[in-house]
Amino acid sequence: MNYLPLPLLAAGLTLVCTAAAADVDLAVVNRIKDQAFNHSRVVEYMHYLADENGPRLAASPAYRRAANWAVDTLHQEGIENARLEPFGVIGRSWSWSGVSVQMIAPRSTTLHAVPLAWSSGTEGTVTAPVKFAPLWEDAEDPDQKNLVVLAHRIEAYRKEYAGQLGGQIVMLSARRPFELPSTPPTQRWSDDDLADMQSARDPLLSDAYEWPLLKYSLDEEQQWLEYEVVPEEIQVDYSNRKRRLMDRLVRFLNDEQVAAVAMTDRRGDGGVIFAENFGSHLASTAIPPPAVQLMPEHYNRLVRLLERDVPVTLSVNVEATFPEQNAEGANVIAELPGKGKRREVVMMGAHLDSWHAGTGATDNAAGVAVVMEAMRILHTLDLDLDRTVRLGLWDGEEIGHLGSRAYVREHFGDPVSMTLKPEHETFSVYFNIDTGSGRTRGLLTQANDMVKPIFAEQMQPFEELGINTLVPRNDWGTDHQAFDAVGLPAFALLQDSMDYWSHTHHSNVDTVDHVLPRDLMVSAAFLAALVYDAATRDHRMPRESLPPPLPEPCLLYTSDAADDASSV
């Protein structure tokens, strides 16, 4: 695709915008575009976070360094009230500085690996024989999601391998199946893709679950909707239960005195390593032995050798430390004060933390840079804002949306009891960006039909940039869910997929070379205009009725083994 030079692009936008809806201030929109395309700092912000600061695991020294930088940078831009807002203890702080995995026998070669968060360092090089002892026989086994089945499997694993693992490097994952890809790894949404998303049924209006046990009624081809119909607090409960089960496994491996653990992911080809955690940030859980995530084909090579009865020996060196046992979490908050309706608030945000395998460029330095740039634009233009505009850069998103959930509880209400704070009434809207670095193409409406005509007006001046789509579904796994859980209007930006899910999401190639600067500029311009319009229109953003209080969380997946529910 060919692009105009930035100055010409901005000039050309002015001509197109004259046909936009009358309720949108086109003069301000054009000033915003000029700042976004001709005076941008969005790439500078992104480069600092990804290249200079690097990965920003929750509770780590690198996260706190990035948060302090964001506060200082916002101050330098003239936003004087930028600050850190602590929200309580997250748990263990973890950091790593190096990893080396060498196959010593049957031949010498280097294996590509990333350490798994919150696992131990080796304190030097560990050389040991390898044992293939997978927790699951099939990497694609859907029962891995079933907590009752997982509880049974861990107990069976402990009985099966008791006394057999000591002093060895244990391969805990199943062999990774491989299929040639059938779709391009990097892609923008086509017109047909956008049309399909725009016309898709709304999962929030379907009878897709029942309380207290969730019973999915989704067809096979609709399984991607699974998390979209599950309230966030229930997702969190599921994660907590799984964490407790995996702690049983970790304690068993520690009792066995394994030398190290090697794993792989069911995703990833061509050198991509998707790596998150083994063990937990919670100080109450056991610290696992050294654990590394191998490139899938390197892992499969070891499996093939062992299956042919060829002994394998590895040397592993992991440099990892736990700087703190009870590190505090902290969000970055900043405001542009409103005037006549200053008690009312319009918010935008992105999560500042990241996983550790790459540099966190697409997840989510790109989103943070866009939000900071939108804030800079609004402040630089010295626009008259009726409502207060507030920025939130969230801590702990990758480990359960800890920062945004804590912020919502502190300021707006409790989603479990649905006890609301006075600020709930004066809140207007929240916009979130967190699905990679792709260009914004529209908004996800959370099934709130009342916002559609408003968003349609707001998108019109950006139609020539491909921003023209309203999708009825909810985006899962992002910080807007914390606001939505207490009935506040909260929406995620719809972004081009690019190679986010195929390559960069939580992987070792989440790096700057997967970010297109122009896409960031477009997203920042649209977000700034979106926020400005929300802060100046006559009425607050319409909200749906308040959700009912959540029941006490229970087992997420049905099973005949009801007795296991309490143990999970």
Protein Blocks (a to p, Z undefined) as FASTA:
>chain_A
ZZddfklmmmmmmmmmmmpcfklcfklmmmmmmmmmmmccklmmmmmmmmmnopadehia
klmmmmmmmmmmmmmnopakgccddebjfbjcdddfbdcdddfbfbdcdddddddehiac
ehiadddddddddfbfblklmklmpmklmmmmmmmmmmmmgoilgoiacdfbdcdddddd
fbdfbdcddfklmmmmmmpccfklpcfbccfbdcdfbdfklmmmmmmmgcfklmmmmmmm
mmmmmmmmmmmmmmnopabdcdddfeheehiacdfbedjfbfkbccddddddddfklmmm
mmmmmmnopacddddddddddfbfbdcddddddddddfklmmpccdddddfbdcfklnol
mmomkmmmmmmmmmmmmmmnopacfbacdddddehklnoommmmmmmmmmnocfklopac
fklmmpcbdcdddebjbdcfbdcehhpaklmmmmmmmmmmmmmnopabdcfbdcehiakl
mmmmnopacddddddfklmlmmmnopaklcfklpcfklmmmmmmmmmmmmmmmmmmmbdc
ddddddddddddddfbdcfklmlmmmZZ
